[in-house]
Amino acid sequence: MTLLVDTNVWIAAHDERDPDHQRCAQVVRTRAGELVAPPTVVAETAWFLEDRHGPAAEASFLRLITAGALGVIDLTARDWRRCVELIETYAELGLGLVDASVVAVAERLGLTEVATMNTRDFSVVRPAHIEALTLLP
């Protein structure tokens, strides 16, 4: 079963000092091959890892893509339009492009689970295809 993964899960899985490290690392380990993310998440994660942990951490993350452990789901024109709608609808929440793209991809692919530590945004946003996303870990 495909699992969408948000930036904060990748960051916590990498950083052993992060309080959510164990839970996030377990999701990444046990669901390898099922993990997907839009390019917005990939870019944000790569930037954070390089900024906080250096180029080796960034390269290690990107190797997940080349090894097939992380699939990148490109955004369609419809997804981009949906991102704009979500950003405008949830303007008071401050929903940004990365989180909006996760929701748009979930809607398009009919996915119900998202691995994220961002319960503030993802527990408020209502996707078009289901009442609410199931948030892991």
DSSP file (Angstrom, degrees, kcal/mol; ACC not computed):
  #  RESIDUE AA STRUCTURE BP1 BP2  ACC     N-H-->O    O-->H-N    N-H-->O    O-->H-N    TCO  KAPPA ALPHA  PHI   PSI    X-CA   Y-CA   Z-CA
    1    1 A M              0   0    0      0, 0.0     2,-0.2     0, 0.0   110,-0.0   0.000 360.0 360.0 360.0 132.8    0.0    0.0    0.0
    2    2 A T        -     0   0    0     33,-0.1     2,-0.5     1,-0.0   111,-0.3  -0.443 360.0-162.9 -72.3 136.8    1.4    3.4   -1.0
    3    3 A L  E     -a   35   0A   0     31,-2.8    33,-2.5    28,-0.2     2,-0.3  -0.976  11.1-142.9-125.7 119.0    2.3    5.8    1.8
    4    4 A L  E     -ab  36 114A   0    109,-1.2   111,-3.4    -2,-0.5     2,-0.5  -0.618  20.3-155.9 -75.0 135.2    2.8    9.5    1.3
    5    5 A V  E     - b   0 115A   0     31,-2.3   111,-0.2    -2,-0.3     2,-0.2  -0.967   1.5-146.3-123.0 129.9    5.6   10.9    3.4
    6    6 A D    >>  -     0   0    0    109,-3.0     4,-1.2    -2,-0.5     3,-1.1  -0.462  30.4-103.9 -88.3 161.4    6.0   14.5    4.5
    7    7 A T  H 3> S+     0   0    0      1,-0.2     4,-2.2     2,-0.2     3,-0.4   0.871 114.4  60.0 -52.1 -47.1    9.2   16.3    5.0
    8    8 A N  H 3> S+     0   0    0      1,-0.3     4,-2.3     2,-0.2    -1,-0.2   0.774 100.9  55.3 -63.0 -26.0    9.3   16.2    8.8
    9    9 A V  H <> S+     0   0    0     -3,-1.1     4,-2.5   106,-0.3    -1,-0.3   0.913 108.5  47.8 -70.6 -42.2    9.2   12.4    8.9
   10   10 A W  H  X S+     0   0    0     -4,-1.2     4,-1.5    -3,-0.4    -2,-0.2   0.908 113.1  48.9 -63.2 -41.3   12.3   12.3    6.7
   11   11 A I  H  X S+     0   0    0     -4,-2.2     4,-1.9     1,-0.2     3,-0.2   0.943 114.2  44.3 -65.0 -47.9   14.1   14.8    8.9
   12   12 A A  H  < S+     0   0    0     -4,-2.3     6,-0.3     1,-0.2    -2,-0.2   0.881 109.7  56.2 -65.3 -37.8   13.2   13.0   12.1
   13   13 A A  H  < S+     0   0    0     -4,-2.5    -1,-0.2     1,-0.2    -2,-0.2   0.840 112.2  43.7 -63.1 -31.6   14.1    9.6   10.7
   14   14 A H  H  < S+     0   0    0     -4,-1.5     2,-0.8    -3,-0.2    -1,-0.2   0.851 102.9  70.4 -79.8 -35.7   17.6   11.0    9.9
   15   15 A D    ><  -     0   0    0     -4,-1.9     3,-1.8     1,-0.2     6,-0.2  -0.743  59.3-167.2 -95.8 105.1   18.2   12.8   13.2
   16   16 A E  T 3  S+     0   0    0     -2,-0.8    -1,-0.2     1,-0.3     6,-0.1   0.691  88.8  59.2 -63.2 -18.6   18.8   10.4   16.1
   17   17 A R  T 3  S+     0   0    0      4,-0.1    -1,-0.3     3,-0.1    -5,-0.1   0.608  80.2 105.9 -85.1 -12.1   18.4   13.3   18.5
   18   18 A D  S X  S-     0   0    0     -3,-1.8     3,-2.1    -6,-0.3     4,-0.3  -0.488  75.3-132.9 -69.6 134.2   14.9   14.1   17.3
   19   19 A P  T 3  S+     0   0    0      0, 0.0     4,-0.2     0, 0.0     3,-0.2   0.743 108.2  47.0 -60.8 -21.8   12.3   13.0   19.9
   20   20 A D  T 3> S+     0   0    0      1,-0.2     4,-2.4     2,-0.1     5,-0.3   0.279  80.8 108.8 -99.9  10.0   10.3   11.4   17.0
   21   21 A H  H <> S+     0   0    0     -3,-2.1     4,-3.3     1,-0.2     5,-0.3   0.919  75.6  48.3 -54.7 -52.4   13.3    9.7   15.5
   22   22 A Q  H  > S+     0   0    0     -4,-0.3     4,-2.1     1,-0.2    -1,-0.2   0.924 114.5  45.0 -58.7 -47.7   12.4    6.1   16.5
   23   23 A R  H  > S+     0   0    0     -4,-0.2     4,-1.7     2,-0.2    -1,-0.2   0.911 118.0  43.5 -63.6 -42.6    8.8    6.3   15.2
   24   24 A C  H  X S+     0   0    0     -4,-2.4     4,-2.3     2,-0.2    -2,-0.2   0.909 112.6  51.2 -72.2 -41.9    9.7    8.0   12.0
   25   25 A A  H  X S+     0   0    0     -4,-3.3     4,-2.6    -5,-0.3    -1,-0.2   0.880 108.3  53.7 -61.8 -37.4   12.7    5.7   11.3
   26   26 A Q  H  X S+     0   0    0     -4,-2.1     4,-3.1    -5,-0.3     5,-0.3   0.912 108.0  49.4 -64.2 -42.3   10.5    2.7   11.8
   27   27 A V  H  X S+     0   0    0     -4,-1.7     4,-1.9     1,-0.2    -2,-0.2   0.938 112.7  47.5 -60.6 -46.2    7.9    3.9    9.3
   28   28 A V  H  < S+     0   0    0     -4,-2.3     4,-0.3     1,-0.2    -2,-0.2   0.907 117.1  43.2 -63.0 -42.1   10.7    4.6    6.8
   29   29 A R  H >< S+     0   0    0     -4,-2.6     3,-0.9    -5,-0.2    -2,-0.2   0.947 118.0  41.9 -68.0 -49.6   12.2    1.1    7.4
   30   30 A T  H 3< S+     0   0    0     -4,-3.1    -2,-0.2     1,-0.2    -1,-0.2   0.730 120.3  41.5 -77.2 -21.2    9.0   -1.0    7.5
   31   31 A R  T >X S+     0   0    0     -4,-1.9     3,-2.6    -5,-0.3     4,-0.5   0.243  77.8 143.8-109.8  12.9    7.3    0.7    4.5
   32   32 A A  T <4 S+     0   0    0     -3,-0.9    38,-0.1    -4,-0.3    37,-0.1  -0.241  71.2  28.0 -52.6 137.5   10.4    1.0    2.2
   33   33 A G  T 34 S+     0   0    0     36,-1.3    -1,-0.3     2,-0.1    37,-0.1   0.139 115.7  65.4  92.0 -19.2    9.3    0.5   -1.4
   34   34 A E  T <4 S+     0   0    0     -3,-2.6   -31,-2.8    35,-0.2     2,-0.3   0.454  77.1 109.2-105.4  -7.2    5.8    1.8   -0.6
   35   35 A L  E  <  +ac   3  70A   0     34,-0.6    36,-3.1    -4,-0.5     2,-0.3  -0.539  40.7 169.8 -83.6 133.4    6.9    5.4    0.2
   36   36 A V  E     +ac   4  71A   0    -33,-2.5   -31,-2.3    -2,-0.3    36,-0.2  -0.944   7.9 175.9-136.5 158.7    6.1    8.2   -2.1
   37   37 A A  E     - c   0  72A   0     34,-2.0    36,-2.1    -2,-0.3   -31,-0.1  -0.976  32.6-109.7-157.0 149.1    6.4   12.0   -2.0
   38   38 A P    >>  -     0   0    0      0, 0.0     4,-1.8     0, 0.0     3,-0.8  -0.406  41.9-104.6 -72.6 161.7    5.8   14.9   -4.4
   39   39 A P  H 3> S+     0   0    0      0, 0.0     4,-2.7     0, 0.0     5,-0.2   0.759 119.6  65.2 -61.5 -23.7    8.8   16.8   -5.7
   40   40 A T  H 3> S+     0   0    0      2,-0.2     4,-2.2     1,-0.2     5,-0.2   0.911 104.4  44.5 -63.6 -42.1    8.0   19.6   -3.3
   41   41 A V  H <> S+     0   0    0     -3,-0.8     4,-2.8     2,-0.2     5,-0.2   0.905 112.7  52.0 -67.3 -42.3    8.6   17.3   -0.3
   42   42 A V  H  X S+     0   0    0     -4,-1.8     4,-2.7     2,-0.2    -2,-0.2   0.937 112.3  45.2 -60.3 -47.3   11.8   15.9   -1.9
   43   43 A A  H  X S+     0   0    0     -4,-2.7     4,-2.3     2,-0.2    -2,-0.2   0.924 115.1  46.9 -63.8 -45.0   13.2   19.4   -2.5
   44   44 A E  H  X S+     0   0    0     -4,-2.2     4,-2.6    -5,-0.2    -2,-0.2   0.921 114.2  47.6 -63.8 -43.6   12.3   20.7    1.0
   45   45 A T  H  X S+     0   0    0     -4,-2.8     4,-2.9     2,-0.2     5,-0.2   0.930 111.4  50.2 -63.0 -46.6   13.7   17.6    2.7
   46   46 A A  H  X S+     0   0    0     -4,-2.7     4,-2.4    -5,-0.2     5,-0.2   0.912 112.0  48.6 -58.9 -43.3   17.0   17.7    0.6
   47   47 A W  H  X S+     0   0    0     -4,-2.3     4,-2.7    -5,-0.2    -2,-0.2   0.946 113.0  46.2 -63.3 -48.9   17.4   21.4    1.6
   48   48 A F  H  X S+     0   0    0     -4,-2.6     4,-2.8     1,-0.2     5,-0.3   0.921 113.4  49.1 -60.8 -44.8   16.8   20.8    5.3
   49   49 A L  H  X>S+     0   0    0     -4,-2.9     4,-2.8     1,-0.2     5,-0.7   0.923 114.0  45.3 -62.9 -43.6   19.1   17.8    5.4
   50   50 A E  H  X5S+     0   0    0     -4,-2.4     4,-1.3    -5,-0.2    -1,-0.2   0.921 115.7  47.4 -64.6 -43.2   21.9   19.6    3.7
   51   51 A D  H  <5S+     0   0    0     -4,-2.7    -2,-0.2    -5,-0.2    -1,-0.2   0.894 124.6  29.4 -65.2 -41.6   21.4   22.7    5.8
   52   52 A R  H  <5S+     0   0    0     -4,-2.8    -2,-0.2    -5,-0.2    -3,-0.2   0.768 138.4  16.9 -92.3 -28.0   21.3   20.9    9.1
   53   53 A H  H  <5S-     0   0    0     -4,-2.8     4,-0.3    -5,-0.3    -3,-0.2   0.453 104.0-112.1-130.4  -4.1   23.5   17.8    8.5
   54   54 A G    >X< -     0   0    0     -4,-1.3     4,-1.6    -5,-0.7     3,-0.6  -0.182  44.3 -55.8  97.4 172.1   25.6   18.5    5.4
   55   55 A P  H 3> S+     0   0    0      0, 0.0     4,-2.8     0, 0.0     5,-0.2   0.793 126.2  61.2 -62.3 -31.4   25.8   17.2    1.8
   56   56 A A  H 3> S+     0   0    0     -3,-0.2     4,-2.3     2,-0.2     5,-0.1   0.904 105.5  48.1 -64.3 -39.2   26.3   13.6    2.8
   57   57 A A  H <> S+     0   0    0     -3,-0.6     4,-2.1    -4,-0.3    -1,-0.2   0.902 112.3  49.2 -66.5 -40.7   22.9   13.5    4.5
   58   58 A E  H  X S+     0   0    0     -4,-1.6     4,-2.4     2,-0.2    -2,-0.2   0.941 112.4  47.3 -63.2 -46.6   21.3   15.1    1.5
   59   59 A A  H  X S+     0   0    0     -4,-2.8     4,-1.8     1,-0.2    -2,-0.2   0.885 109.3  54.4 -62.7 -39.4   22.9   12.6   -0.8
   60   60 A S  H  X S+     0   0    0     -4,-2.3     4,-0.7    -5,-0.2    -1,-0.2   0.919 109.5  47.5 -60.8 -44.3   21.9    9.7    1.4
   61   61 A F  H >X S+     0   0    0     -4,-2.1     3,-1.4     1,-0.2     4,-0.5   0.934 110.5  51.2 -61.8 -46.3   18.3   10.8    1.2
   62   62 A L  H >X S+     0   0    0     -4,-2.4     4,-1.4     1,-0.3     3,-0.9   0.790  98.9  66.2 -65.2 -26.9   18.4   11.3   -2.5
   63   63 A R  H 3X S+     0   0    0     -4,-1.8     4,-2.2     1,-0.2    -1,-0.3   0.769  87.6  69.3 -64.5 -24.2   19.8    7.7   -2.9
   64   64 A L  H <<>S+     0   0    0     -3,-1.4     5,-1.9    -4,-0.7     6,-1.6   0.873 100.8  47.7 -59.4 -34.8   16.5    6.5   -1.6
   65   65 A I  H X<5S+     0   0    0     -3,-0.9     3,-1.1    -4,-0.5    -2,-0.2   0.944 112.5  45.9 -70.6 -48.8   15.0    7.6   -4.9
   66   66 A T  H 3<5S+     0   0    0     -4,-1.4    -2,-0.2     1,-0.3    -1,-0.2   0.782 113.0  51.8 -67.8 -24.9   17.6    6.0   -7.0
   67   67 A A  T 3<5S-     0   0    0     -4,-2.2    -1,-0.3    -5,-0.2    -2,-0.2   0.539 114.4-115.8 -86.9  -7.1   17.4    2.8   -5.0
   68   68 A G  T < 5S+     0   0    0     -3,-1.1    -3,-0.2    -4,-0.4     3,-0.1   0.563  85.9 115.2  85.3   8.0   13.6    2.6   -5.4
   69   69 A A  S   <S+     0   0    0     -5,-1.9   -36,-1.3    -6,-0.3   -34,-0.6   0.686  80.2  38.0 -82.2 -17.9   12.8    3.0   -1.7
   70   70 A L  E    S-c   35   0A   0     -6,-1.6     2,-0.4   -38,-0.1    -2,-0.3  -0.981  74.0-155.5-135.3 121.5   11.1    6.4   -2.4
   71   71 A G  E     -c   36   0A   0    -36,-3.1   -34,-2.0    -2,-0.4     2,-0.6  -0.777  11.7-140.3 -95.2 140.1    9.0    7.1   -5.4
   72   72 A V  E     -c   37   0A   0     -2,-0.4     2,-0.8   -36,-0.2   -36,-0.0  -0.888   9.8-155.8-102.0 123.2    8.5   10.7   -6.6
   73   73 A I        -     0   0    0    -36,-2.1    32,-0.1    -2,-0.6   -37,-0.0  -0.860  17.0-138.9-100.6 105.7    5.0   11.5   -7.7
   74   74 A D        -     0   0    0     -2,-0.8     2,-0.4   -36,-0.2     0, 0.0  -0.259  19.2-113.4 -63.0 149.5    5.1   14.4  -10.1
   75   75 A L        -     0   0    0      4,-0.0     2,-0.1     3,-0.0    -1,-0.1  -0.685  27.2-147.1 -85.4 135.8    2.5   17.1   -9.8
   76   76 A T     >  -     0   0    0     -2,-0.4     4,-2.3     1,-0.1     5,-0.2  -0.452  31.9-101.0 -91.3 170.7    0.0   17.5  -12.7
   77   77 A A  H  > S+     0   0    0      1,-0.2     4,-2.1     2,-0.2     5,-0.2   0.893 127.0  52.8 -58.6 -38.4   -1.6   20.7  -13.8
   78   78 A R  H  > S+     0   0    0      1,-0.2     4,-2.4     2,-0.2    -1,-0.2   0.896 106.6  52.4 -64.2 -39.9   -4.7   19.7  -11.9
   79   79 A D  H  > S+     0   0    0      2,-0.2     4,-2.5     1,-0.2    -2,-0.2   0.918 108.0  51.0 -61.5 -43.9   -2.6   19.2   -8.8
   80   80 A W  H  X S+     0   0    0     -4,-2.3     4,-1.9     1,-0.2    -1,-0.2   0.913 110.8  48.7 -61.3 -42.5   -1.1   22.7   -9.1
   81   81 A R  H  X S+     0   0    0     -4,-2.1     4,-2.1     1,-0.2    -1,-0.2   0.904 110.9  50.7 -63.3 -40.2   -4.5   24.2   -9.4
   82   82 A R  H  X S+     0   0    0     -4,-2.4     4,-2.8     1,-0.2    -2,-0.2   0.878 106.0  56.0 -65.6 -37.2   -5.7   22.2   -6.4
   83   83 A C  H  X S+     0   0    0     -4,-2.5     4,-2.7     2,-0.2    -1,-0.2   0.921 107.1  49.5 -58.9 -44.2   -2.6   23.4   -4.4
   84   84 A V  H  X S+     0   0    0     -4,-1.9     4,-2.4     2,-0.2     5,-0.2   0.932 111.3  49.5 -61.0 -45.3   -3.7   27.0   -5.1
   85   85 A E  H  X S+     0   0    0     -4,-2.1     4,-3.0     1,-0.2    -2,-0.2   0.926 112.9  46.6 -58.9 -46.1   -7.3   26.2   -4.0
   86   86 A L  H  X S+     0   0    0     -4,-2.8     4,-2.6     2,-0.2    -2,-0.2   0.908 111.1  51.2 -65.4 -42.5   -6.0   24.6   -0.8
   87   87 A I  H  < S+     0   0    0     -4,-2.7    -1,-0.2    -5,-0.2     7,-0.2   0.904 115.5  43.0 -61.2 -41.6   -3.6   27.5    0.0
   88   88 A E  H >< S+     0   0    0     -4,-2.4     3,-1.2    -5,-0.2    -2,-0.2   0.911 114.3  49.7 -71.0 -42.6   -6.4   30.0   -0.5
   89   89 A T  H 3< S+     0   0    0     -4,-3.0     3,-0.3     1,-0.3    -2,-0.2   0.889 120.3  36.0 -63.1 -39.6   -9.0   27.9    1.4
   90   90 A Y  T >X>S+     0   0    0     -4,-2.6     5,-1.6    -5,-0.2     4,-1.2  -0.125  76.6 128.9-107.8  36.1   -6.7   27.4    4.4
   91   91 A A  T <45S+     0   0    0     -3,-1.2     3,-0.4     1,-0.2    -1,-0.2   0.880  72.6  54.3 -58.6 -40.4   -5.0   30.9    4.3
   92   92 A E  T 345S+     0   0    0     -3,-0.3    -1,-0.2     1,-0.2    -2,-0.1   0.810 107.5  51.1 -66.2 -28.1   -5.7   31.5    8.0
   93   93 A L  T <45S-     0   0    0     -3,-0.6    -1,-0.2    -6,-0.1    -2,-0.2   0.743 109.4-126.6 -76.5 -24.5   -3.9   28.2    8.8
   94   94 A G  T  <5 -     0   0    0     -4,-1.2     2,-0.2    -3,-0.4    -3,-0.2   0.791  38.2-178.1  79.9  29.0   -0.9   29.2    6.7
   95   95 A L      < -     0   0    0     -5,-1.6    -1,-0.2    -8,-0.2     2,-0.1  -0.443  11.4-156.9 -62.7 127.2   -1.0   26.0    4.6
   96   96 A G     >  -     0   0    0     -2,-0.2     4,-2.5    -3,-0.1     5,-0.2  -0.393  29.6 -90.7-102.5-179.7    1.9   26.2    2.2
   97   97 A L  H  > S+     0   0    0      1,-0.2     4,-2.7     2,-0.2     5,-0.2   0.874 118.8  55.4 -59.5 -42.8    2.7   24.6   -1.1
   98   98 A V  H  > S+     0   0    0      1,-0.2     4,-1.6     2,-0.2    -1,-0.2   0.953 114.1  38.7 -61.1 -50.7    4.5   21.5    0.3
   99   99 A D  H  > S+     0   0    0      1,-0.2     4,-2.0     2,-0.2    -1,-0.2   0.887 115.1  54.0 -67.8 -37.9    1.6   20.4    2.5
  100  100 A A  H  X S+     0   0    0     -4,-2.5     4,-2.6     1,-0.2    -1,-0.2   0.888 106.9  52.4 -61.9 -38.0   -1.0   21.4   -0.2
  101  101 A S  H  X S+     0   0    0     -4,-2.7     4,-2.3     2,-0.2    -1,-0.2   0.859 105.7  54.0 -67.9 -34.0    0.9   19.2   -2.7
  102  102 A V  H  X S+     0   0    0     -4,-1.6     4,-2.3    -5,-0.2    -1,-0.2   0.935 111.6  45.2 -62.9 -45.4    0.7   16.3   -0.3
  103  103 A V  H  X S+     0   0    0     -4,-2.0     4,-2.6     2,-0.2    -2,-0.2   0.923 111.9  51.9 -63.8 -44.7   -3.1   16.7   -0.1
  104  104 A A  H  X S+     0   0    0     -4,-2.6     4,-2.4     1,-0.2    -2,-0.2   0.903 111.8  46.0 -60.4 -42.8   -3.4   17.1   -3.8
  105  105 A V  H  X S+     0   0    0     -4,-2.3     4,-2.6     2,-0.2     6,-0.3   0.911 111.1  52.8 -67.3 -42.0   -1.5   14.0   -4.6
  106  106 A A  H  X>S+     0   0    0     -4,-2.3     5,-2.0    -5,-0.2     4,-1.0   0.925 111.2  47.5 -58.3 -44.5   -3.4   12.0   -1.9
  107  107 A E  H ><5S+     0   0    0     -4,-2.6     3,-0.6     3,-0.2    -2,-0.2   0.946 112.9  47.3 -61.8 -49.2   -6.7   13.1   -3.6
  108  108 A R  H 3<5S+     0   0    0     -4,-2.4    -2,-0.2     1,-0.2    -1,-0.2   0.887 119.7  38.2 -62.7 -40.0   -5.6   12.3   -7.1
  109  109 A L  H 3<5S-     0   0    0     -4,-2.6    -1,-0.2    -5,-0.2    -2,-0.2   0.501 107.9-121.1 -90.7  -3.5   -4.3    8.8   -6.1
  110  110 A G  T <<5 +     0   0    0     -4,-1.0     2,-0.2    -3,-0.6    -3,-0.2   0.801  53.9 163.3  69.4  28.7   -7.0    8.1   -3.7
  111  111 A L      < -     0   0    0     -5,-2.0    -1,-0.2    -6,-0.3    18,-0.1  -0.547  25.5-173.5 -82.9 146.6   -4.6    7.7   -0.8
  112  112 A T        +     0   0    0     -2,-0.2    22,-3.5    21,-0.1     2,-0.4   0.554  60.4  70.0-115.3 -13.1   -5.8    7.8    2.8
  113  113 A E  E     - d   0 134A   0   -111,-0.3  -109,-1.2    20,-0.2     2,-0.4  -0.881  50.4-179.8-113.9 140.9   -2.6    7.7    4.8
  114  114 A V  E     -bd   4 135A   0     20,-2.5    22,-2.6    -2,-0.4     2,-0.8  -0.995  23.0-140.3-135.0 130.5    0.1   10.3    5.2
  115  115 A A  E     +bd   5 136A   0   -111,-3.4  -109,-3.0    -2,-0.4     2,-0.3  -0.825  50.4 133.3 -88.1 113.1    3.2    9.9    7.3
  116  116 A T        -     0   0    0     20,-2.6    -2,-0.1    -2,-0.8  -109,-0.0  -0.990  55.7-150.9-157.0 152.0    3.7   13.3    9.0
  117  117 A M  S    S+     0   0    0     -2,-0.3     2,-1.7     1,-0.1     3,-0.3   0.395  79.0  97.8-100.0  -1.8    4.4   14.9   12.3
  118  118 A N     >  +     0   0    0      1,-0.2     4,-1.9     2,-0.1     5,-0.2  -0.535  37.0 152.5 -87.9  71.1    2.4   18.0   11.2
  119  119 A T  H  >  +     0   0    0     -2,-1.7     4,-1.7     1,-0.2    -1,-0.2   0.774  63.2  69.7 -72.5 -24.6   -0.9   17.1   12.9
  120  120 A R  H  4 S+     0   0    0     -3,-0.3     4,-0.4     2,-0.2    -1,-0.2   0.957 112.4  26.2 -57.5 -52.7   -1.8   20.8   13.2
  121  121 A D  H >> S+     0   0    0      1,-0.2     4,-2.5     2,-0.2     3,-1.1   0.942 122.9  49.6 -77.8 -48.7   -2.3   21.3    9.4
  122  122 A F  H 3< S+     0   0    0     -4,-1.9    11,-0.5     1,-0.3    -2,-0.2   0.682 107.1  54.7 -73.0 -16.7   -3.3   17.8    8.4
  123  123 A S  T 3< S+     0   0    0     -4,-1.7    -1,-0.3    -5,-0.2    -2,-0.2   0.665 114.7  41.8 -84.7 -15.7   -5.9   17.3   11.0
  124  124 A V  T <4 S+     0   0    0     -3,-1.1    -2,-0.2    -4,-0.4    -3,-0.1   0.849  94.3  87.2 -93.8 -43.1   -7.6   20.5    9.9
  125  125 A V     <  -     0   0    0     -4,-2.5     8,-0.4     1,-0.1   -39,-0.0  -0.363  66.3-149.7 -65.3 132.3   -7.4   20.2    6.1
  126  126 A R        -     0   0    0      6,-0.1     6,-0.1    -2,-0.1     5,-0.1  -0.898  10.6-145.0-106.4 108.1  -10.3   18.2    4.6
  127  127 A P        -     0   0    0      0, 0.0     3,-0.3     0, 0.0   -23,-0.1  -0.316  17.4-122.7 -68.2 157.0   -9.3   16.3    1.4
  128  128 A A  S    S+     0   0    0      1,-0.2     3,-0.0   -25,-0.1   -24,-0.0   0.760 105.1  49.6 -71.9 -26.1  -11.9   16.0   -1.3
  129  129 A H  S    S+     0   0    0    -18,-0.1     2,-0.3     1,-0.1    -1,-0.2   0.647 118.3  17.3 -95.3 -15.7  -11.9   12.2   -1.5
  130  130 A I  S    S-     0   0    0     -3,-0.3     3,-0.1     1,-0.1    -1,-0.1  -0.943  77.1-108.4-147.7 167.2  -12.3   11.3    2.2
  131  131 A E  S    S-     0   0    0     -2,-0.3     2,-0.3     1,-0.3    -1,-0.1   0.910  96.6 -13.2 -66.5 -42.1  -13.4   12.9    5.4
  132  132 A A  S    S-     0   0    0     -6,-0.1    -1,-0.3    -3,-0.1     2,-0.2  -0.987  70.1-107.9-158.0 151.4   -9.9   13.0    6.9
  133  133 A L        -     0   0    0    -11,-0.5     2,-0.6    -8,-0.4   -20,-0.2  -0.563  32.7-119.6 -78.8 146.1   -6.4   11.6    6.2
  134  134 A T  E     -d  113   0A   0    -22,-3.5   -20,-2.5    -2,-0.2     2,-0.5  -0.792  31.8-146.1 -84.1 123.2   -5.1    8.9    8.5
  135  135 A L  E     -d  114   0A   0     -2,-0.6   -20,-0.2   -22,-0.2   -22,-0.1  -0.808  19.7-133.9-100.7 129.2   -1.9   10.3   10.0
  136  136 A L  E      d  115   0A   0    -22,-2.6   -20,-2.6    -2,-0.5  -112,-0.0  -0.795 360.0 360.0-115.3 160.6    1.1    8.1   10.8
  137  137 A P              0   0    0      0, 0.0    -1,-0.2     0, 0.0   -20,-0.1  -0.996 360.0 360.0 -81.2 360.0    3.2    7.3   12.7
